[in-house]
């Protein structure tokens, strides 16, 4: 059975298709439809067999409760034991909208819909297609997200078809959803009311209307031993096929950490995905990078979250590393979903970045037109476990000039391109905590230390790799002497690469 797909818009509804969808629901069938949050998989909420079909289509455990969707407020009272005053106030403010409230259920609602619980979760969606389908289907529709259980929730009809075509009768295609994360779930059976799942209706928004609102312990700590009560929160959720890790920390340091991990993982043969913000996406130099949205407008992050996770499935990446976002406002919902998708696997950016001693390697010679650029060019060709900015600098550079012709010819014979190279003078800006400065001779090293006292980590290349002789200048000498110089530099640089790689691999076991 291939699902019938009918396209329409919120402005131009296909009422005939909606009527047919309603008939399918009344007959115990399943219809997927858009809401403002994600696409839902609809079945008759008062029909236990329909609920069983939903669980079967999704591969969802039957003890995971379903949300009952209504389109009219007067439909609430028949399915709940009591409507608290605070619930009425919230409904007045936020229904229709992305808010689900939990009540003690009435006998009208079968336990098959509530996962065996004596409570029922109810929401009134704010989407014309959803509301008209609910009315056409009898007024009560159970509708978890229309995806295979555990996978990223669907935000387009295409996502639904990927997971459920052949398992359901109809898909109403209303285009991309607006919000992109599931509704906030608020338990009205406890005092104070408690958030069981964060969403677009935030704790601050709820508190402004009804006063004190609590937050479920299982949202605060992934180590909690308490079982979540909310639909969709009991089992691992929203997960892509690849192993996913969140990297938490200040944005700049998180970017450095993710770049570091991605580079290393790719050197180990893995395909890496990166979830980046608008503000950082251009900083990544490796991996499959997906922009999730802007930190300035986190609603865009929520809207794109599941889409990006599904795209990584298509890319068949092995690992996904995601930037973290502030847990405030809708950021709480974003981090909740990312955390669930990652199985709460979080790395601290500062713990990662400290595992890379050097991020910049500067080779220094007198004029930077021969020895230093040769060393830099050779290092760039080495299979390095970590990523480094590699450059050449000179002690005496009065104006930019190209590579020494002899050096250029030498590198060309060894199949190393240096097109566009120009000499640059060493300056104080070159020295940082993560910069390694390697001089070609001890006299150059001493000059650097005299001119820039206390600055950086300065060695001779020979000293750093435990070599036996310095690298002399061969300016004006024979081609044979140039070749000997090259071989000496090449041997030292290969030792340098091996040393860097060995030290890096010894430190980086925490995330490999």
N, C-alpha and C positions, 0 to 999 in steps of 0.2 A: 504494500500500500504506500504509494508516494503521496506525500501531503500536497493538497491543493494550495497554491500560493496566490493570494489576491492582493494587489497593490492598491493603495489609496493614500490620501493625505488627511490630516486633521481638518483641513478646510474643505475638502471635497470627499466626503464619505461615500463609500459604496454600500448603501443601506441594504441592498439585496444580498450581498455577500455577508454582511453582518447578520441578517435574518437567518441565512443558511447556517452560519456559525452557531447562532443561538439554538437552532434545531439539533445540530450535532451535539451540543452540550446537553440538551434535554434528553437525548437518546443515550446519554452515558459516554459520548465520545469526547475527544480532546481537541482544543483549538488554542494555538499560540497567538498572542496579540501584544501590541506595544502598550507600555505605560510610560509615564514620565521618567521612571527610574531605570528599569530594564524590561526586556520582553518576558511576559509571563506565560506559563503553560496552564491553560484553563480547563477545569472540569467542574461538574456539578458538585458544589460543596456539601450538599445534603444527601448525596448518593455515595455510599461506601464503596461500591464497585468502581465508580469514577475515580475516587481517591486511589484505589488499588492500581488502576491504569496509570495514573500519574507517577506513582512510585516505581512501577515497572518500566515506564518509558524513560524515566530519568536514571534508573538504577539507584534510586534514593532509598535509604533505610526507612522502614515503615514507622519507626519511632521518632522520626524527624517531623514535627508538626508543619501543617500547611497554613497559609494565610487565607482567610476568607475575604473576598473582595465584594463590596457592595457599591451601589451607585446612588442610593438615597438614604438619608439619615434614619428615616422611620423603619428601615430594614434592620437596624441594629438591635432594637429591643427584643424581637422574637428569638434571637440566637444567643442572647446573653442573660445571665441571671439578674444582673443589675447594671445600670449605667451610672457610675459615680458622677457627682457634680463636676469634678475637675475634668472628667472625660468629655462632658458636654461643652465645657469652656474650650478645651483643646480642639474639639471637633468644629466648633464655631469658627475658630481661628485658622486651623490648618487642614480641614477637610473641605473639598477634595485636595489631596496633596500627599507628599511622601512620608506620612506618619501612620504607623501601625500601632494599635493599642490592644493590649491583652486583657481579657475579662474572664470571669467565671462563666463557663458555657451553660446554655440551656440544653434540655434533652433533645431539642430539634437538631443539634449538630452531632453527627456520629463520631465515635472515638477514632474511626479510621481517618477522619480529616484532621483531628487534633493530635495524632501520634500517640493515642492512649491517655492524653492528659485531660483533666477536668477544666481546663482553660481553653479559650479560643482567641486567636489573633485575628484582628479585623482591620481592614483599611479601605478607604474610598479613593481610588486613583483619580488623578487629574489629567486624564487624556480622553478626548472624545470617542476614539475607537474603543477603548477599554470600557468606558461607561455605557456606551450603547450596546456593546456585546453582553455586558452583565445584565442589562435590562432584557435583552432578547433571549438570554439563556435562563431566565427565571429569577434573577435577582441576587443569587448567591453563587459565586464562582471561587473555587480554590485555585490559587495560581502561584506556585513557586516559580523561580526563574526557569526559563525554557531552555535548559541546557542539560547535558549529561552531568549527573551529580559529581561534584568535585572540580569540574572544569570552570574556567572563567565564565561569568554570566554573559548572556547575549545582549548586545546593544543594537543589533540590526537583525532583520529577518534572515539574512544570509547565515549569521551565526546559528540561528535556530535550526535552519535546514541542515547545516553541517552536522549537528548533533542528533536531530530528532526526525528528519525526513524518513519516512517508512515506518515510523512508530506512532504518528498522530495523523488526524484526518485533514487539518487545515491550518494554514499560517496566514494571518492578516498582516501584511507588510505595510507599516506606517512610516518607514524610513528610520533614520537614526534617532535614538532616544535623546532626551534633553539632559537629564541629570547624570546618569551613568553608573550610579551605585544604588543598592537597594535601600528601601525605606528605613527610617528610624523606627525601632521597636521599643515601645514604652509599656512596662508592666503596670497596669492600673489596679492589680489585686493586692499590692503591698503599699505600705506607708513608710516613707514618701514614695511616690511612683519611681520606678527604676528603669533606666535605659539598659536594655539587653542587647541592642545592636545600634551602633551609631549610624547616622545618615545625614541627609541634607538639613533636616530639622535638628538643630544642635541643642546641647544641654542648656546653653545660654538662652536660646530662643524659647525653650520650654519653661525655664525658670522665670522668665519675664512674665509669663502668662499665669502660671499656677504656683509659683514659689519653689520651695525646695524640691530638687530632683536628685536621686541617687544614681550611681553607675554600677552595673554588675561587676563583681570582683573578677569574673572571668575575662572581662575586657581589659582590666587594669593589669593583670598578670597572666601570662600564658602558662605559668606554673601552678595556677590554682587547681585544687582537686575537685572543685565544685563543677557539676555538669551544667552547661548553659541551658536555659529554658526556652530560648528564642528559636523560631524557625530558621533553618539554614546556618546555625552557629554551633551545632553539636559536633560536626565532623569537619575534617580538613576540606577547605572550600577554595574556590576561585583559582585553583592551581593550574599553571601551565605544565606541559610535559617535562620541561627541563627543570633541573634543580635551581631554585631561586634563593638568593641571599640579599638581604637589605644591608646597606652600608650607612650607618648613622654617624652624624657629626656635623660640624659647620660645613656649609655647602662647598667652599673652596677645598677644604681638606678631604671631604667625601669624594670630590672629583679626582684629586690626586690618588686617593686610595683605590678607587675603581679603575683608574687608568693603570695603576700598578698591578692590580690583580689580573685585569684583562690581558695585559701584555704577557704576563707570566703564564697564564693559563693557555693562551694561544701558542706559546713556545712549547708547551707540553702536548700540543696536538688537539686541544679542545676548541670548539666553536663557541664564542662568548657573545651573549646579548647584553646590552646596557640600556637601562631605562634612565633617560636624562630629561631635565627640564629645558624650557626654551632658553633659559639663561646660561646653561652649561653645555648644550648639545655640541657646539662648535669646538669645544676644548678636547674632545676625545679623539684619539689618533689611531685607535684600533678597535676591533669588535664590530658587531652589528648594533648600531646605535638607533634607538627609537625615541623620539621626542614625545613625552606624555602630556605636556602642557606647561603653563607658566606658573611660577611661584607667586607672582603678583596676583594672579587670578586662579585660585586653586579649583574653582568649578571646572576649568578646562582640564585639569588633571583627573578629576573624578570622571568626567565625560569620556576621556580617552583610555582610562585604566584597563578595562577588560579588552578593549580593542587591541591595545598594544600587547597584552599577554597572549592573545590569540595569534597575533602576527608572528610572535616568536615561535609558536608551534609550527607555523608554516615555514619558518626559516630553519627549523630543526636544529636549534642551538642546544649545546650541552649544559651550559650554565647561564643564568640571568643574574646580573647585579643591578640593583636599583638604588638610586638615591632615596634618602628618607625625606619626609616633609614634616613641618611643625604640627604637633597634635593639638590644634585649636580650630574651632569652627568645623568646617567640612573636612579639614585636615585629619581630624580624629577618625572619620569614616574612611578616608583614604588609607591611613596607616593601619587601620583595622583590617581592611581587605588585603593590603600588601602583606601584612603580617600573616594572615591566614594562608595566602598564596605561597608564602615562603616557609610555611611550617614554623613560624616564629624564629627562623634562622637569621640572626642579626649580628653583624660585625661592627665594632667601633672603628671608625676611620683612623683615629689616632693610634690605635693598636696596630694597624696595617702600615701606615706611613712610616712608623718608627722602624719597621723591618727593612727599609731601604736606606742604606747609609748615604748613598750619593745619588743625586738626580741630574747633576751637571758635571761633566768632566772637561777640564780646560787644559790643553797642551800649550806650553809656552816655550818659545825659542826667541832668539834676538830680534829677528825681523819678521817672523811668522810667514815667510814665503817659501820655506823648504821643509825643515824637520817637523815642526809642529803640525802643519797641515797634512803631511804624509802620515803622521801618527793618528791624527783625527780621522783621515780617510780610511785607514786600515781598520780602526776600531769600529767604524760604522758598518763595515762589512762582516763583523764577527757575529756569531749566533749568541746574542746576549739574553739572559734569562729575565732581566729587568730592563726597562726603558730609560735611556739617558739622553740628555741634550749634550752633544759632543761638539766642541769647537776648538779653534786654534787662535792664539793671541801672541803678540810680539811685544818685547820690551821697548823697542825703538821703531815706531811706525809714524813717520811724519805725515804721510798721506796714503790713501789706499792704493795698492798696486797688486798686479796679478801674481800668480804663482811663478816661482823661478822656472824658466824654460826647461832646465835640466830635470827639475823635480816633476814638472808636468809630463815630460817625456818618459820619465821613470815610472810614474803611476800608470800612464797609458799602456806601457808594456806589460803591466800587471793587471790590466783590464779594470782600472779604477778611474771613474769619471770625476773631474773636479771643475767642470765648466762653471764659469761665473764667479769663481773664488776671488776674493779681495782681502788683503791684509787688514787687520784691526788691532789697535793698540790695547794692551792690558790696562784695565782701569779698576777703581775701587768697587764699582758696581758688579764686577765679576765674582766677588767673594760672598758666599753665603754658607750657612750651616751645612747645607747638603751639597756643597761644591768641592770637588777634588781637583786640585791644581797640580799638574805634573810637568816639571821643568825638564828640558833636555840635558842640562848640565848643572853641576853643583853651583857654579858661579851665577847662573841664572836664578837658581833657587835662593841663594843668598841675597841677590839683588831684590827679589820679590819680597823676602822677609824684611829687608831693610826699608824698602819703600812703603810696605803695607804691614807694619808690625801688628802682630796678634790677629791678623786676618786669615781666615780659612785654614784649610788643611793642605799644606804645601809640601811636596816631596819631589825628588827627581824620579823620572820614570824607572831608571835603573834601581834606585833605592826601594821603590814601592814593590817591585816584582823580584827583589833579591837577585838582581843581575850582577855581573862581574865588572862591567865597564860602562862608562858614560857614552852618550851619543855625541860625537864631535861634529863641529861644523865642517863641511867638505866644500864650502864655497870656493870656486875657481880651481878645483882639483879634477882628477880624471873621472871618466865614466865608471871605471871599475870601482873607484872609491865611493862614488855615489851609490853603486849597487851594494857594496858592502854595508854602507850606512843604512840603506833600505832593509837589508836582511836583518840587521841588528834591531832596527825599530820594529820590524814585523815580528821577530821572535819575542821581543818584550811586550808588544801589544797583545799577542796571543796569550802570553802568560797573564797579562792584566785581565783579559776577558775571562780566562779560566778562574782567576782569583775572585773576580766579581761574581761569577756564576756560582762558584762553590759557596761563598759566603751567603749569597742570596737564597740558595736552595736550602741551606741549613736553617734559615730563619723563617721560611715561609710555609711550614708544614700546617699551620693553623687553618689555612683555607684551600689547600690542595687536596 
